[in-house]
């Protein structure tokens, strides 16, 4: 059984919390070893932040109203394992009338700040997921982002995906980039356009009617009806219209609540016999749109939230009017799509067979690859680099491991071995993994050593605090394991671990 790993998350440009919902969905799997330990969100929209707080009421400080440009390295350094972000898309939008200023647009300042911060901080997140519009994939900003990732030891995988590809009746093609601080995707090229998942039920084609709210009252429906003043316009014949059996809708944007145009989303045909046939297969007569007076309506916010994959429990707080609700939804993400990608990013990372992982490279640590048992322990718990002590890490999951011996900690990490024994001052043999324990002169703590590879080049060094019945575990890579033990008078060879001849072992204290 693997140890439970609590993810610390930072959600930039958080909106109404779509990324957090996707993380929650992705880790709520049978036998999952993941949990969400914390999430700090940042956004400047007061309405979005109020909705965020309303839907995460048990979180004492879920979101901060602050520009990303105002964040300092100390706000982020070592604070999270996962960063998610959906930066403003306007600089990369290619719709009619957009300026597409790319990196020259001031709305890119937030992402530029994140690039600068990622370059600056010492303890960087292991995972990053970014979402944006299709135009971002060919922008100058994506080149700057790629350069930042490569300079900081990340490999990445890119997607261009729409919900309609997984059976959801909505066109919303978006660019996604999954990033991990390792060589996991070092050979990935181009942009993937298909999501692979074992959950085949997700790919069954759904229709618009599957997302309609049956509890809407007549009064509700009347509030969403398209006014006759709109239907009388000549351009009304160009609006996007669907019925409940259609399998596609136009992309819903922030302007859906105030602009009637197919570029902002589709309208729903109701209260007519024509609603029983897909408009895509049986086009309606658009010669006189007034014939549909009282029969065309906007989708309700709850229906759009369902289409976007938000939980049924999501609701907007009082004070957020209808137009603001549409804007917040239109600026959000498709939670279902991001959930699938998050599973690949987080769950596949912890269940796949990995050759190696790149660690170190900051805080006075050399960059080096770890693998085997050492990699498994590294992924099972959260570890923090000891500054200027290359190859040595202390465990941050104190509440989980401080009461566990090194052997117990390894077993919880899924490292099993028959006959694991304890060797007090090198006197007792054990099979497979071996624990060597020493009482050293001048030290109050017992020191226990477990090599994790066949050549005894990596391992766990544990300091046993007898007075507190606690264990302080350190993980040690090739650059740190033998070096540290040599400093305290413990010699390590490929076949043994023993005290230096110059060290006279202490007699263990009487129980």
N, C-alpha and C positions, 0 to 999 in steps of 0.2 A: 504493500500500500504506500502510495506517495504521500509526502507531507503536504499539508494545506498551505497554499501560498497566497498571501493577501496582496492584491495589486493596489498600488498607490497611483492614482490617476490625476492628471491635470487636463482640463478641457478648455482650450482656448476658443474664443468666438463661440461661446457655448449655446447661444440662442435659448431654445426651450428644452435643452437637455437631450437631444436625439442621440448624441454619441454615448452619453451615459446609459441611456436605455439599451443601446446596442451592446454595450459591455455587460450590463446586467443579464441580458438575454443570452449572450454567448457563453457565460460561465455557469448558467443554471442548467447544467447537463448532468445526467446520471454519472456518478463516480468521479465528478470533476474535483480536481485538487485546487481549484482556484476560488477566490472570493474577492470582493471589492473592499479593500481595507479603508480607503479614503478617496475622496474626489474633490478637488478644488477647481471651481469653474470661474472663468473671466469673460465678461461681456459688458458693453456700454449701454445696451438697451434696457431702460427701466422696466418696460412692459415684459420683455423676455425674462429678465431676472426675477420679476414678481411671479411669473408663471413657473419658473424653475424652482423657486423656493416653495411655492404652493404644492408642487408635485413631489418634492422631497422634504416633507415636513419634519422628519426625524433627524435630518442633518443640521447640526448647529450653525454651520456657516458654509452652505453649499456653493454660493456664488458671490463674487466680488465685482462691484461696478467700477471697472478700471480699464483703461486702455492698455493693450498689450505693450505698447511703447513705454508705458510707465513702470513696467516690471523691472526689477533689478536681479542680478545673478543670484543674490542671496534668497530671493523668492523661489528660485527653481532648483538650485544646486543640491542634488541628492534628495530632492523632495518627491520624486515620482519615478515609477517604472514605465509608465505609459503616458504619452502625450497624444491628444487628439485635437484636430483643428479643421475648421471649414472657413478659411479666410474669405473676405469680401470678394465676390465674383465679378463685380462690375468692370474691373480693369481688363477682364478677359472675355466678356460677353460679346457675341458676334451678331446679336439681333439688330434689326434695323434701328438706326438712330444712336446706337451705342458708339462711344468714342474709342474704345479699346486701346487705352493708353498704356496698358501693360505696366511695366515697372516704373513708368513715369507718373502713374496715378498715385496720389497721396494715400489712397486706400490700401496700397501695398505696404505702407509703413509698418503695419502690424507684423506681417510676415517677415519683412526685413529685420525687424527687432528680434523675432524668434531666431532667425539665422544668426544674428550677432550673439544672442544669448547662448545658443547651442555651441557656438565656437568658444565661448568664454567659460562656461561652467565646467567644473572638474568631473562631478558625478552626473553623467548624462543618462537620460532614460534609455531603457533597453529597447522599447518599442515606440513607434510613432505611426499614426494613421492620419493622412490628410485627404480631404475631399474638396473638389472644386468643379467648375464647369469644364466642358470639353476643351474650350479655348486655352485653358491653363496648360494643357499638355504640349502646346507648341509655343509657349511664351518665353520671354527672357527670364521671368521669375522662376520657371521650372528649371532652367539651366543653373540659375544661382542656387536653387534648392538642392539640385543634384550635386553640385560642387561641395556644398556644405555637408551633405550626407557622406560623401566619399572622404572628405578631409577628416571626418570624425568617426570613421570606422564602421559606417552603416552600409549594408547592402539593401536592395529594395526590389519590390515587384510592383508593376503598374497595371491598372485595370481601366477599362472604359466600358461601363456597364449601365444598363437601364433596367428598371424594375420589370419592364415588359418581357425581358429575357427569362425571368423566373416565374412567369405566369401571372404577374400583377398587372391589371389593365391600366397602366399609366406609363407614358413616355417621359422619362426623366434621366436622360443619359448624363452620367457624371464621370469625372476622372477621379481615380483613387490611387494612392500610393501607400503601400505597406512597407514599413522600414524596420529593420532589426539591426542592432549593433553586433554584427557577426558577419561571417561569410556565407550565410544561408542562401542568399540569392545572388551570389557573386557572378553566376553564369546566366542570370536572367537577362533577356534582351527584348526590346519592343514593348508593346502594350497588349495585355491579354484582353479578350473581349468575351470570355466565358467564365462563369464561376463554376467550380467543381464542388459538388456536395453529395454526401451520402443520403441526405434527407430528400428523397425523391418527391415526397408529397408537396414540397415547396414549389416544385416545378410544374405542378398540375395547373392547367389554364383556368383562371378565374374570370368572372364577368363583373361588370359594374355593379349589378344587383347584389353581389355578395358583400358589398361595402356600404349599402344604403342603410340608413337608420330607420327601423320600423316604428320607433317610438316618437317620431316627429309628429306634432299635432298639426291640424289644419292652419292654426295661427302661425306656427313655425314655417310651414311650407309657403304660406302667403308672404312672409317676410323675405323669403329667398327668391320669389318670382321676379322675372325680368320685367321691368316696367314697360308699358306700351310706348312710352316716349323713346325708348331704345329700339323697340321693334319697328318703329316707324322710320328709322334711319335707313338710308340706302345701304350703308355698310353692314347693317345687321344681317344681311344674307350671307356674310362671310364668317360669322361666328362659328366656333366649333360646337357641334351638337352630338350627343350620344344618348343612347337608351340603355335600359338596364341589362340587356343581353349583349351589349358591345364588349369587346375584349381589349379596347384601347381608349385612352383619353389623352388629351394634350397635356403638356407639362404645366402644372399649376405653379404660378409664381407669386411674388409678394404683391403684385398689382391686381390679383383676382378679385379683391373686394371693391375695387373702384373703376376698373377698366374692363369693358366687355370686348374681348378680342381673343382669337384662338391662341395668340402668343402668351396669354395669361392663364389659359385653362379652358376646359370644356364646360358647356351647359348641359343640363339633364332634361330630356323630354319626358313629360309626365301627363297624366290625365287625358290620354288619347289612345286609341287602338294601335297607333303607330309605335307606341312605347314597347310593344311586345315583340318588335323585330329589330335586329341590330341595324343602326343607321348606316354602318359601314357596308352592309349588304343590300339594304333597301333605302336608298337616299330619299330624304324627305323633299317635298316641293317647297322651294325657297322663293318662289316668285312673289309671294305676298306673306311676309313674316307675321303680319297682324293676325293671321289665322291661328297662330300659336299663342295668342294672348292668354295668359293664365295657365299655360302648359309648359313653359320653359322656366327652369329655375337654376340658380347656382347650387352647387353641392354645399351641404352644411359643413361647418368646421369639424364636427365629430366624424362626418363621413370622410373628409380629407385626412384627418388624423388616422383613421383606420386604414385608408389607402397607403399612407406613409409608414404604417407599421407601428404606430404608437400604441401603448397598452390601452385597454378599454377604460382603465381607471383614470387616464389623463384628463384633466379639466383645466380650463382657464379660470383664474380668480376673478372676483367681481372687480369692475373698473376697467377691464380690457374689452373694448367695444368690438363689434363684429368686424369692421374694417381692420382693426389692429390684429385680431385673431387670424384673419386671412393672411396678413402680412407676415406674421410670425411663422405660420405654417409654411408659406411659400419660401421663406428664407431657411427652412430647416432641411433635414436630410431624410432619405428613405431608410428608416430604422431596420427594415427587413434585409435590405441589401447590405448595409453596414454590419449587421449581425453576422451574416455569412462570412464577410471579409474578416471580421474580428475573430471569428472562430479559427480561421486559417492563421491569422497572426498570432493569437495567444494559445489556443488549444493545440494546434498542430505543432507549435513550438515545444510543447511539453510532452507530447506523445510520440513524436516521430523519432526515428533513429538518426541521431546527429553525429557527424564525424568530429566536429570541433566547434569551439566558440572563441572569438577573439576577446580578450579581457585586458585590462590595464591601459597603459598609454597616457595616463594623466596622474597627477598627485605624486610624482616621483616614481611611478611604476613603469616598467618596460612593458611593451605590448607583447603578448604571448598567447598561444592557442592552448586551450585545455580540452580534454576529452575523457572518455571512459567514466570511471567512478567519480573522478573529480568534477567533471561536467554535470553529472547527475546530482551531486550534492549542491553544486553551485546553483542549479536551477530549482532545487527543492526549497531553498530558503533564500532570504535576502542577505546579501553580504556587502560590507562596506570596506573600501580600501583603507588600510592604515597608512596615513600620509608619510611619504618619503621612506617607506619600508617595503620595497618592491616585492611583489609576489605574496603578500600577506593580507588577509581579510578577516575582519571580525563579523560575527553574525548579528544582524539587526533584529532578528525575530526572538528577542530575549524571552518574551512570555511563553514562547513555544518550546524553546530548547534549553533554557537555563536550569531546568530541573531534570534534564536528560543527560545521561552519560554519553560519551562519544559514540559508543556502540549503539545505544538506543536511538540516537539522532540519525545514525546511518541507516538503521533498519526502517525508521519512519520515512526516510528518503527513498526507500525501495531497494536499498543495497542489502541483500540477504547473503549470509554465508554460514555454513554449518561449522559448528565447533569454534565460534569466536570466543577466545579466552583472554584472560588478562595475565600479563607477564610482569610481575613485580620485580623490578631491578634485573630483568632478564632471566628469571629462573624457571618459568613455566612455558611450555610450548602450546601453540594453538594452530588449527588448520586455517587455510585461506587468509582472510584478513586477520592481522594480529595487533593487539593493543599492548604497548610497552609503557609501563608506569614507573616513574622514578621520583624519589625524594632527594632533592638537591641541597647541598650546603647553603645556608643563608636564605633559603626560600621557604616561606610558610605554606606555599601551595604545592600539592602533588602535580607533577607534569605527566600527562598521558599522551602517547604518540601512536597514531594509526596510519601507516603508509597505505596509499590508495592505488598504487600501480606496481607492476611486476618488478620494476627496477628501483623501487623505493625513492622516487624523485619528487613525489607529491604526497600530501597527506593532511590529516587533521592533527593539530596540536591543541590539547585541552588543558586548561589550568583549573584544578579542582579547589574550590574555596570551601574547605572543610568547616570553617566557622559558620558559614551561611548555607551549607548544603547546596551549593550552586556550582554550575559548570560554565566556564567561559571558553567557548570554542573559537578556534581560528582555522581558516582554510588557507592552505599554502600551496602555491604553484611551484613549478621547477625553479624559479628564481628566488623563492623564499624559504622552501622547506628545509633543505640541508643547511642553508646559510644560517637560519635562526637557531637550529638545533646545535650547530657547531659553536655558536656564540655562548650557549649555556652549558657546553661541555658534554653534549650528546653526539655520538658519532653514528652516522648512517652509511651503510654500504648497500650493495644490491641484495644482500642476503640477511642482513642483521641490523639491529639498532641497539647500541650499548653505550655505557658511560665511558668517557675518556679516562685513560689511566691516571690522569692528574686529578680526577675527581673522586673523592671518597664519599660514597652514598650515605645519606642520613638514614638512621633507623626510623621506620615509620612510627608515629606516635601511638601510644597505647590506646585502644578503643575505650 
